[in-house]
Amino acid sequence: MTRQEHLNWCKKRALDILKTGNVGEAGASFLSDMGKHEETARGHEITGALIMRELMHGNKESMKKCIEGFN
């Protein structure tokens, strides 16, 4: 699987969870899945910091923008 395919998979899973309203689980899923591919795991600390910042807001729309903004 390419980096882009994996990233798209991570986003889809997290956004599907986010639709249920569970901001924390969506963020945790995205962060966990990003760590499962060599190329998306690079910079994992930065990804984690961004996700944690959004979790502190606890805002569904804010988390959605954060996840969708990863490239």
HUUR-V23955 format. One record per residue. N is the residue number from 0. RES is the residue in one small letter. PSI is psi in whole degrees, 0 to 359 (NA if undefined). OMEGA is omega in whole degrees, -180 to 180 (999 if undefined). D_FIRST is the distance of its C-alpha to the first C-alpha in Angstrom with 1 decimal. Layout:
# HUUR-V23955
n->[N & N]
res->[RES & RES]
psi->[PSI & PSI]
omega->[OMEGA & OMEGA]
d_first->[D_FIRST & D_FIRST]
This chain:
# HUUR-V23955
n->[0 & 1 & 2 & 3 & 4 & 5 & 6 & 7 & 8 & 9 & 10 & 11 & 12 & 13 & 14 & 15 & 16 & 17 & 18 & 19 & 20 & 21 & 22 & 23 & 24 & 25 & 26 & 27 & 28 & 29 & 30 & 31 & 32 & 33 & 34 & 35 & 36 & 37 & 38 & 39 & 40 & 41 & 42 & 43 & 44 & 45 & 46 & 47 & 48 & 49 & 50 & 51 & 52 & 53 & 54 & 55 & 56 & 57 & 58 & 59 & 60 & 61 & 62 & 63 & 64 & 65 & 66 & 67 & 68 & 69 & 70]
res->[m & t & r & q & e & h & l & n & w & c & k & k & r & a & l & d & i & l & k & t & g & n & v & g & e & a & g & a & s & f & l & s & d & m & g & k & h & e & e & t & a & r & g & h & e & i & t & g & a & l & i & m & r & e & l & m & h & g & n & k & e & s & m & k & k & c & i & e & g & f & n]
psi->[134 & 168 & 314 & 319 & 317 & 317 & 316 & 320 & 315 & 313 & 313 & 312 & 314 & 319 & 327 & 318 & 319 & 328 & 335 & 350 & 0 & 89 & 316 & 316 & 323 & 315 & 318 & 319 & 314 & 313 & 315 & 313 & 323 & 330 & 355 & 0 & 134 & 316 & 329 & 344 & 337 & 133 & 20 & 327 & 321 & 316 & 314 & 318 & 319 & 318 & 317 & 321 & 317 & 326 & 326 & 329 & 328 & 23 & 123 & 315 & 321 & 316 & 320 & 313 & 321 & 311 & 313 & 333 & 347 & 139 & NA]
omega->[179 & 178 & -178 & 177 & 180 & 179 & 178 & 178 & 179 & -179 & -178 & -180 & -178 & -179 & 175 & 178 & -179 & 178 & 178 & 180 & -178 & -177 & -178 & 180 & 178 & 179 & 180 & 179 & -179 & -179 & 179 & -178 & 179 & 180 & -175 & 180 & -175 & -175 & 178 & 179 & 176 & -178 & -177 & 180 & 179 & 177 & 180 & -180 & 179 & 179 & 179 & 178 & 180 & 178 & 179 & 177 & -180 & -174 & -178 & -178 & 178 & 178 & 180 & 179 & 179 & -178 & -179 & -177 & 179 & 177 & 999]
d_first->[0.0 & 3.8 & 6.6 & 8.2 & 6.0 & 6.3 & 9.8 & 10.7 & 10.1 & 12.2 & 14.7 & 15.2 & 15.8 & 18.2 & 19.9 & 20.5 & 22.2 & 24.1 & 25.6 & 27.4 & 29.0 & 27.7 & 26.9 & 26.7 & 24.2 & 22.0 & 22.1 & 21.6 & 18.5 & 16.9 & 17.9 & 16.8 & 13.3 & 13.0 & 14.1 & 11.3 & 8.8 & 10.6 & 10.5 & 11.5 & 13.9 & 15.9 & 18.9 & 18.5 & 22.4 & 22.6 & 20.2 & 22.3 & 25.5 & 24.6 & 23.7 & 26.9 & 28.9 & 27.9 & 28.6 & 32.1 & 32.7 & 31.7 & 31.3 & 28.8 & 28.8 & 28.4 & 25.3 & 23.9 & 24.5 & 23.0 & 19.7 & 19.5 & 20.5 & 17.6 & 15.7]
